[in-house]
Amino acid sequence: MVDTVENARTTPDVVQPWEALGLKADEYARIRDLLDRRPTGAELAMYSVMWSEHCSYKSSKIHLKRFSELPQTTPRGPLLAGIGDNAGAVDIGQGYAITFKAESHNHPSYVEPYQGAATGVGGIVRDIMAMGARPVACMDALRFGPLHSADTKRTLPGIVAGVGGYGNCLGLPNIGGELVFDSSYYGNPLVNALCVGVMRHEDLHFAKATGSGNKVILYGAATGADGIGGASVLASETFEADGPAKRPSVQVGDPFMEKLLIECTLELFHAGVVTALQDFGAAGISCATSELASAGDGGMHCELDLVPLRDPTMTPEEILMSESQERMMAVVEPADVDAFMAICGKWDVQATVVGEVTEDDRLIIDWHGETIVDVDPNTVAVDAPRYDRPQLRPEWLDGVQADHANNLPRGHDGAALAEAVVAVATSPNLADKSWATSQYDRYVRGNSVLSQPEDSGMIRVDEQTNLGVALSMDANGRYAYLNPYFGAQLALSESYRNVATTGAQPVAITDCLNFGSPEDPEVMWQFTEAIKGLVDGCKVLGVPVTGGNVSFYNQTDGINILPTPLVGMLGVIDDVRLRIRQGFAHAGDTVLLLGDTKQELGGSAWEDVMHGHHLGGLPPFPDFDAEIALGKVLQAAAKQQLVSSAHDLSEGGLAVALVESCLHGNHGVSFTLPTDLDPCAELFSETQARAVVSLPPQSVAEFTTLCADAGVPVRELGEVCGDQLLEARGFFTVQLDELRQQWQSTIPEAMQGA
């Protein structure tokens, strides 16, 4: 028997499975108050997924409001779309707009690595499509437990294959990201995906159901029983190390259907037959209908019987909760329906009119001729509970910060320093990542200018003018563990610096905030400190937050992950032909170090690798004024074509920057260590706002004048050489061929037999 609205009014005492659907007692009571009756089964399903942590942001929304303090402009122009839209959109000049966003798919990727990661890519691509843009590139930031652990050997191959398999089939280049290992991610890998799209200003669209009588069309794949409550419920659950007892199905992706959906959608927009568009992500039809209706100027009436199904036995509750992939919902004027259907037919994309926009403020859904949903869509999509959860600075933090890495023993002789350089450079987090990135197509579409292993990815936007954009994704959970305020700012700093190092101008960010359980006051303190750090940092840098994602409940057996606020930075470059690569390019070039070096080993890669994963002290201190000055120097140097290479200093400090510049450019380097600090600190300190550049000797005077005018400290380190060696004069010489072999083998050897 169908549980209708009328039946719900006359049977108030029916016991309902609200707790099994993830609702709290007070939340269920609030639903009854809003409806002035008990919910039907379909309404209960809808509220449960839309009020989940993943969909409603009920523990984070009051803190995310702080991002509204930031100016809604970028250094390049107005912010065209921002927080609350499917994705942020930025004016980059010449009539072009860039839309970009990052999201998480952490828990589904643990349950089913391949499909979890693949559908994470698919979901973020549809967010970009929904804005009216053509997706042009993807990035991914992945985090796992220890490299040699059984959990990593289970999840890493599938997740990398899922990211590559889906993106490659879509014909989207994967141009950058991260691959990080730490014990805190054991049993809870992080899969953060970013997509960037390009459009003309006039092509920008918003998800708002307007115009009474306009038709609601569901198009794309049929609805199946996969992913019922998938991302919305999984992202609001914690895991046990052995795996959860209750696992909703993970969505199953079909990238070939998504490719058709992309081309079909772009033609629909170009034909002018779409009034509004919403992608299907977490919460499926529940989300698409309620969000479109709540954002519009009326209500919506839908016939659930009209939804094409892959499984005809599905109940209405299952249809509403299904997170089947490759689906979109459009609002179309009646006169345009035939043209809309014709375009869908051309692309072999199934399309069905399932309802229409109404004058009133109700969302009404019928099934078998009876009403099973009659709600105010705002109560579903907008008015979910808002929690100001308790926050508590951890008592253990003082002890951790007092145990500073600066006080750890360190070697000063040449042999000890050489050993440390090799150990740090070949450690899992800094070793060659091509085992993963070689599975991604980095050059499809022909507009990839920079990709892994460069500091940032870069895409050409206009083939005539060579206008382009650069993107970087960065986070450091070790820093954020020691100080979440600074940790978030350091992620912002590195992402800003990585983009600037290519010669691009940083203009805006998206974020992906990965934390443990919000019901833990210490986690909420970490989260709110990270938000404050990002807001304060963005104010100084002059970049807005365009949107992003919050992922809570990242814990296993009660152990929270390291707080991991990730920042995706967008930069603009007027001519991609002037971009700067990170590898040493010419023997005989002079090598310069930009920025001051301080003794800052807290949270460093040296501390992690050389002292048994020790983590103590304070992280490096951000210096946004210095970052801005460094960025201006590098942008000017790119325009004037003064430098041959540039590499930021971050994890691993000067040592790793030099190693990577050598290995990526296939040249050696001979350098003299500065003597302001002891040689270990000079090599491995992770002081911010620094970079290594190489340039022809005849350009040094002009470049140093640039630095002096900007107030950027500069000192000569040495020169690029043709010999395959890394020579620290007076200390050690490392043969690059031997180092390269170890650097390249770290991850492949660990993955043998995985």
Secondary structure by P-SEA (a helix, b strand, c coil): ccccaaaaaaccccccccccccccaaaaaaaaaaacccccaaaaaaaaaaacccccccccccccccccccccccccccccccccccbbbbbccccbbbbbccccccccccccaaaaaaaaaaaaaaaaaaacccccbbbbbbbbcccccccccccaaaaaaaaaaaaaaacccccccccccccccccbbbbbbbbbbbbccccccccccccccbbbbbbcccccccccccccccccccccccccccccccccccaaaaaaaaaaaaaaaaaccccbbbbbcccaaaaaaaaaaaacccbbbbcccccccccccccaaaaaaccccbbbbbbbcccaaaaaaaaaaaacbbbbbcbbbcccccbbbbcccccccccccccccccccccccbbbcccaaaaaaacccccccccccaaaaaaaaaaaaacccccccccccccccccccccccccccccbbbbbcccccccbbbbbbbbbaaaaaacaaaaaaaaaaaaaaaaaaacbbbccbbbbbbbcccccaaaaaaaaaaaaaaaaaaaaacccccccccccccccccccccccbbbbbbbbbcccccccccccccccbbbbbccccccccccccccccccccccccccccccaaaaaaaaaaaaaaaaacccccccccccccaaaaaaaaaaaacbbbbbbccccccccccccccccccbbbbbcccaaaaaaaaaaaacbbbbbcbbbbccccccccccccccaaaaaaaaacccccccccc
